[in-house]
Amino acid sequence: MSVELLYIDGCPSWRAADDNLQAALHRVGRSDRVAHRMLVTTEEADAIGFAGSPTVLIDGRDPFGTPGAAAGLACRVYPTPEGPAGTPTVAQLEAALTADAL
């Protein structure tokens, strides 16, 4: 499984997303290495359809993506059971990792 965390410089949530992602991987019994990639230009963001920072890609797919969402160098907000947040919860990431493993 390929796991990548995309972020922009200055994003206050990417480190928390990394922590949640590491915890989720551990909980589902995976030892995959998380690749980190900082996006710098709007051209990069547009080319990959970057939905905001942080973005988790599992096997190249954004499990939290919204079709038609605008790409760009911005912070991202995720809907969570506790309300809007700058990162998916560990449980949401576990579900995404498990869904992709099937």
C-alpha positions, 0 to 999 in steps of 0.5 A: 500500500502506498500512503502519502501525506501532502501538505503546504508550508505553514499548514497548522494541521499537517503534523496532527494529520501525520500523527493520526495517520501513523496511529491509524496504520498501527491500529490496522496492523500496517507498517507502511511508510508514510511519504511526505510531500510539500506542495509549493506552487499552484501548478503542482496543486492544480496538476494533481487536484490537491484539495488542500492541506493536509491531504492523505493519498492511499494508493494515489487516491484521496479517500476524503475527496469531493468530486469537483472540489477546487484545487489550490494551495490552502488549508483543508477542513474535514467533517468529523463526528466532533465537527469541522477539523483540520485533519480526519480522525484516527477512526476515519483514517482507519476506515479509509485504510481498511476500505482500501485494503479490501 
